[in-house]
Amino acid sequence: MRLVFAGTPDVAVPSLDALIGSRHEVVAVLTRPPARAGRGREPRPSAVHLRAESLGIPVLTPVDLREEGSAEDLRSLAPDCCPVVAYGRLIPADVLDVPTRGWINVHFSLLPRWRGAAPVQHAIRHGDAVTGVTTFRIDEGLDTGPILDSRTTRIEERETSGDLLARLATDGADLLVATMDAIEAGRAVGHPQSSRGVTLAPRIEVDDARIDWSAPAADIDRLVRACTPHPGAWTTLGDLRLRLDPVEITDTVGAPGVMHVTKREVLIGTGTTAVRLTTVTAPGRRPMAAPDWARGLRLDADAVCT
């Protein structure tokens, strides 16, 4: 089939590569426009954009698919199907009917659980034991279209959202090619999503990643792993805002937020048992092992994180 692939971040690149290596033809890539990033705030093309250019594939970067000419640009490519992985833009109604066999999305959850922008983070945050990837036909709703196929995987005990997303990106790439093959062969049958078990996964903002030390240690552990690497779990110590890497639950009891420092470890009390810090990043500094960071600060015995 002739495909126009839509995707933007690193996590979409394995799917693009898998399609390039399949029997299907990727005639163009649709991605978000270059975004300003880094200290110089220079526009940087997306990971998918860079990969497509390296492969000599034409790249389309409309700001919005509703802008004049977007539908015509796509229609001129005569795609049979448009696979989508983390594109980051809604597909308007008048563009949905451009490919003869529809728009097919790879979603990093087992739909209808965790519809939305941050399914992996929410699965870890809420303590799910199992997740997976799903391919479905895009309709005008938010991740509501009929399901074509899915694959399931367990969430490992210490996995961060970055770790899990990397695994799911590989699973999703394999599933996407299998789904494209099934569509081409006329074997793909869409099944309506159940109205039961629907949960939403909105984007996790920086304020959502602040640690509440009165919460149980298990909740804090899940929050930190869910927010690693993005947006990064954080707390404050006086005037310092500290970013924390995944913590370790201990059996030591301590008052919520109170820090206990020894030569070998840094513990912070929670609503249940204390957690051990692993790596701390202070503003403008590189990440440091928690004991090294604490020694440099010469903390008071009753230092409290809030």
Salt bridges, closest charged atoms under 4 A:
ASP17 OD1 - ARG51 NE 2.74
GLU25 OE1 - ARG2 NH1 3.94
GLU53 OE2 - HIS49 NE2 3.18
ASP64 OD2 - ARG66 NH2 2.85
ASP128 OD2 - ARG113 NE 2.89
ASP143 OD2 - HIS107 ND1 3.70
GLU159 OE2 - ARG167 NE 2.72
ASP181 OD1 - ARG23 NH2 3.67
ASP181 OD1 - HIS24 NE2 2.74
GLU184 OE1 - ARG23 NE 2.79
ASP219 OD1 - ARG222 NH2 2.48
ASP221 OD1 - ARG158 NH1 2.82
ASP221 OD1 - ARG225 NE 3.25
GLU248 OE1 - ARG276 NH1 3.07
GLU265 OE1 - ARG276 NE 2.77
ASP292 OD1 - ARG295 NH2 2.24
